[in-house]
Amino acid sequence: MKTATIFLVGVGLLAACQRSPVLNKETRLGLERLQTNEFTAAITHFTASIDTNPDHPDAYVYRGDAKASLGDFAQAIDDYNQAVSLDRNHVKAYVKRGNVLYKLGYFAKAIQDYTVALALNPRLADAFFNRGNARLKVQDRANAIRDFCQAIVLDPNFADAYYNRGVARFDAGDWREAVNDYSAAVRIDPNRPDVYYNRGAAYFKMKLYEKALADFDKALVFSPEHGDAYNYRGKVKYLLGDQEGALIDYNCSLNLRIKASASYANENRKE
């Protein structure tokens, strides 16, 4: 089961800036460029802001966001480090650095940053969610579930938190609770094929084949090239006695896998 991820680079920057005691022209211009995804121009403005006031931690965070958006993760971490050195209580710097560390696969370090941020501000649903994701990566499923629970307490409409808690519970063999979480996610966002697919897989494990079939059907409505959904639906149809339908679905799944493999090979040849 795949988890959903969420990262905070570029989120809420204008509001944060409006709360800042220092809002010079270059910072404002940089934020405007950041909001329109003009990241290189944003970096230029934030650098000018830092040159004017090198003790302004927010400017380093914003420049780190722009660098992270360009994939320059090492330089982004340097900026977040500088922000933290200037302000040990800069919550956004810890969260943003944690997000980049997560992207780089440094999950234990990401957990540390999220934990510091949450100690400073325990009402950050996204930070609980991201720490839960990182904990899943290091096989700390129980604490990941606790983090997703807390994210849901803080934001009862957090569909991804329900979804990822469902993934964790599915992997733990708690299929009934996984179904409950996927159902909650569907109520909030009814147009996601991954949720229907995962709930179908949980129903399959529970041997509720008719319900599983309905969910795989729904997943394929939203994502007609979902090879795994065809494969699972084929299994369900076979168990329900529809051998012809099962064969059709198995063939669809196989053809999609062949297509994906050919596409991957072609991309590698281009490189």
Wavefront OBJ file of the C-alpha trace (Angstrom):
o trace
v 0.000 0.000 0.000
v 1.357 3.399 -0.933
v 1.171 6.291 1.507
v 0.256 9.855 0.675
v 2.801 12.563 1.360
v 2.551 16.249 2.058
v 5.273 18.859 2.160
v 5.084 22.466 3.289
v 7.613 24.188 1.012
v 6.024 27.414 -0.165
v 2.867 27.042 1.926
v 1.637 29.947 4.004
v 4.555 32.196 3.238
v 2.654 35.425 2.703
v 0.772 35.048 5.958
v 4.019 34.300 7.781
v 5.673 37.322 6.255
v 2.850 39.579 7.325
v 3.536 38.526 10.919
v 7.269 39.232 10.585
v 8.711 42.310 12.280
v 10.928 42.897 9.238
v 9.241 43.203 5.863
v 11.563 45.021 3.520
v 11.040 45.558 -0.177
v 13.278 42.684 -1.280
v 11.483 40.240 1.017
v 8.107 41.297 -0.356
v 9.327 40.943 -3.932
v 10.833 37.556 -3.174
v 7.568 36.303 -1.705
v 5.666 37.516 -4.742
v 8.050 35.588 -7.011
v 7.811 32.542 -4.780
v 4.024 32.552 -4.993
v 4.221 32.611 -8.817
v 6.869 29.838 -8.887
v 9.612 32.167 -10.137
v 12.118 30.543 -7.851
v 15.380 31.844 -9.294
v 14.110 35.414 -9.172
v 12.854 34.814 -5.628
v 16.321 33.663 -4.557
v 17.824 36.861 -5.959
v 15.428 39.013 -3.934
v 15.853 37.026 -0.719
v 19.642 37.196 -1.093
v 19.391 40.974 -1.446
v 17.210 41.040 1.677
v 19.806 38.973 3.578
v 22.606 41.263 2.399
v 20.663 44.182 3.884
v 19.739 42.373 7.091
v 21.774 39.182 7.633
v 20.129 38.569 11.014
v 16.610 38.078 9.618
v 15.869 34.311 9.931
v 12.671 34.405 7.860
v 14.566 35.492 4.754
v 16.786 32.406 5.040
v 13.713 30.190 5.380
v 12.086 31.741 2.314
v 15.280 31.406 0.293
v 15.549 27.805 1.449
v 11.997 27.221 0.210
v 12.913 28.593 -3.230
v 16.054 26.463 -3.394
v 14.142 23.358 -2.303
v 11.558 24.028 -5.007
v 14.405 24.002 -7.551
v 15.709 20.707 -6.163
v 18.775 22.306 -4.571
v 18.240 20.500 -1.304
v 21.748 20.848 0.129
v 21.655 24.635 -0.245
v 18.117 24.707 1.150
v 19.295 22.868 4.275
v 22.121 25.381 4.654
v 19.561 28.196 4.685
v 17.319 26.432 7.180
v 20.379 25.774 9.364
v 21.205 29.473 9.293
v 17.642 30.367 10.268
v 17.795 27.986 13.233
v 21.155 29.386 14.303
v 19.570 32.864 14.391
v 16.358 31.740 16.076
v 16.332 28.447 17.967
v 12.532 28.675 18.210
v 11.849 29.124 14.489
v 9.171 26.477 14.011
v 8.937 26.799 10.228
v 12.683 26.317 9.821
v 12.543 22.986 11.663
v 9.491 21.823 9.710
v 10.904 22.849 6.332
v 14.285 21.281 7.088
v 12.507 18.129 8.187
v 10.627 18.041 4.892
v 13.839 18.292 2.872
v 15.574 15.679 5.019
v 12.590 13.391 4.409
v 12.876 13.921 0.657
v 16.561 12.999 0.869
v 15.786 9.812 2.789
v 17.182 10.972 6.152
v 14.089 9.878 8.002
v 15.524 9.757 11.541
v 16.843 13.318 11.208
v 13.505 14.442 9.767
v 11.738 12.945 12.800
v 14.056 14.932 15.073
v 13.186 18.199 13.333
v 9.447 17.534 13.374
v 9.691 16.645 17.060
v 11.414 19.942 17.889
v 8.825 21.873 15.865
v 5.974 20.101 17.662
v 7.522 20.807 21.048
v 7.457 24.491 20.096
v 3.968 24.339 18.581
v 1.943 21.173 19.290
v -0.952 22.238 17.049
v 0.735 21.597 13.684
v -1.367 18.906 12.004
v 0.954 18.770 8.987
v 4.017 18.238 11.168
v 2.335 15.326 12.973
v 1.359 13.931 9.576
v 4.861 14.240 8.140
v 6.439 12.784 11.262
v 4.030 9.885 10.932
v 5.194 9.349 7.359
v 8.834 9.400 8.458
v 8.096 6.949 11.254
v 6.499 4.581 8.760
v 9.729 4.720 6.763
v 11.733 3.546 9.786
v 9.162 0.818 10.574
v 7.858 2.580 13.691
v 4.261 1.812 12.808
v 2.741 2.250 16.267
v 4.070 5.777 16.717
v 3.213 6.615 13.116
v -0.408 5.714 13.828
v -0.325 7.907 16.938
v 0.936 10.818 14.836
v -1.790 10.340 12.242
v -4.351 10.203 15.060
v -3.096 13.506 16.419
v -3.149 15.086 12.960
v -6.798 14.041 12.664
v -7.635 15.464 16.095
v -6.190 18.801 14.985
v -7.771 18.635 11.516
v -10.802 16.304 11.323
v -10.979 16.791 7.533
v -7.382 15.707 6.906
v -8.094 13.061 4.268
v -4.447 12.072 3.777
v -4.046 11.443 7.496
v -6.983 9.020 7.459
v -5.568 7.433 4.319
v -2.055 6.936 5.718
v -3.399 5.681 9.036
v -5.379 3.191 6.975
v -2.188 2.111 5.195
v -0.403 1.626 8.523
v -3.310 -0.356 9.938
v -3.568 -2.467 6.784
v 0.145 -3.313 7.014
v -0.413 -4.277 10.663
v -3.183 -6.676 9.607
v -5.930 -4.545 11.156
v -8.072 -4.603 8.036
v -11.348 -3.583 9.669
v -9.855 -0.383 11.081
v -8.090 0.216 7.766
v -11.488 0.065 6.043
v -12.855 2.588 8.528
v -9.990 4.974 7.785
v -10.294 4.606 4.006
v -14.039 5.182 4.303
v -13.397 8.398 6.233
v -10.952 9.525 3.552
v -13.523 8.787 0.831
v -16.175 10.824 2.613
v -13.828 13.816 2.627
v -12.454 13.322 -0.893
v -14.572 10.918 -2.987
v -12.497 11.203 -6.173
v -9.307 9.366 -5.243
v -8.678 6.014 -6.934
v -5.942 5.052 -4.464
v -8.396 5.122 -1.565
v -10.905 2.876 -3.339
v -8.107 0.529 -4.384
v -6.727 0.245 -0.858
v -10.151 -0.225 0.697
v -10.867 -2.883 -1.907
v -7.655 -4.654 -0.898
v -8.736 -4.540 2.755
v -12.162 -5.945 1.887
v -10.384 -8.666 -0.089
v -8.340 -9.605 2.969
v -11.608 -9.775 4.947
v -13.108 -11.991 2.201
v -15.854 -9.431 1.552
v -15.519 -9.961 -2.180
v -18.605 -8.113 -3.376
v -17.516 -4.975 -1.541
v -13.989 -5.412 -2.836
v -15.308 -5.708 -6.395
v -17.302 -2.491 -6.045
v -14.212 -0.616 -4.823
v -11.955 -1.919 -7.588
v -14.639 -0.932 -10.112
v -14.651 2.558 -8.620
v -10.860 2.811 -8.641
v -10.819 1.948 -12.333
v -13.448 4.580 -13.117
v -11.090 7.238 -11.767
v -7.878 5.581 -12.980
v -8.520 3.372 -16.047
v -4.840 2.352 -16.291
v -4.483 1.151 -12.710
v -2.845 -2.201 -13.409
v -2.921 -3.415 -9.813
v -6.652 -2.715 -9.595
v -7.249 -4.890 -12.671
v -5.132 -7.648 -11.127
v -6.948 -7.545 -7.792
v -10.332 -7.334 -9.515
v -9.387 -10.373 -11.555
v -8.754 -12.315 -8.344
v -12.106 -11.226 -6.957
v -13.972 -12.176 -10.114
v -12.312 -15.580 -10.135
v -13.344 -16.191 -6.517
v -16.890 -15.089 -7.360
v -17.023 -17.591 -10.225
v -16.572 -15.126 -13.107
v -13.624 -16.849 -14.750
v -14.066 -15.102 -18.105
v -14.146 -11.686 -16.424
v -11.124 -12.623 -14.333
v -9.146 -13.546 -17.461
v -10.013 -10.226 -19.112
v -8.820 -8.312 -16.044
v -5.614 -10.339 -15.757
v -4.875 -9.595 -19.410
v -5.535 -5.877 -18.868
v -3.177 -5.873 -15.901
v -0.477 -7.702 -17.860
v -0.797 -5.395 -20.878
v -0.490 -2.313 -18.652
v 2.628 -3.755 -17.023
v 4.157 -4.421 -20.453
v 3.262 -0.901 -21.538
v 4.816 0.598 -18.407
v 7.985 -1.473 -18.840
v 8.325 -0.395 -22.473
v 7.828 3.250 -21.526
v 10.469 2.963 -18.803
v 12.932 1.346 -21.213
v 12.368 4.081 -23.786
v 12.974 6.807 -21.216
v 16.225 5.149 -20.147
v 17.398 4.944 -23.771
v 16.753 8.688 -24.196
v 18.986 9.411 -21.208
l 1 2 3 4 5 6 7 8 9 10 11 12 13 14 15 16 17 18 19 20 21 22 23 24 25 26 27 28 29 30 31 32 33 34 35 36 37 38 39 40 41 42 43 44 45 46 47 48 49 50 51 52 53 54 55 56 57 58 59 60 61 62 63 64 65 66 67 68 69 70 71 72 73 74 75 76 77 78 79 80 81 82 83 84 85 86 87 88 89 90 91 92 93 94 95 96 97 98 99 100 101 102 103 104 105 106 107 108 109 110 111 112 113 114 115 116 117 118 119 120 121 122 123 124 125 126 127 128 129 130 131 132 133 134 135 136 137 138 139 140 141 142 143 144 145 146 147 148 149 150 151 152 153 154 155 156 157 158 159 160 161 162 163 164 165 166 167 168 169 170 171 172 173 174 175 176 177 178 179 180 181 182 183 184 185 186 187 188 189 190 191 192 193 194 195 196 197 198 199 200 201 202 203 204 205 206 207 208 209 210 211 212 213 214 215 216 217 218 219 220 221 222 223 224 225 226 227 228 229 230 231 232 233 234 235 236 237 238 239 240 241 242 243 244 245 246 247 248 249 250 251 252 253 254 255 256 257 258 259 260 261 262 263 264 265 266 267 268 269 270 271
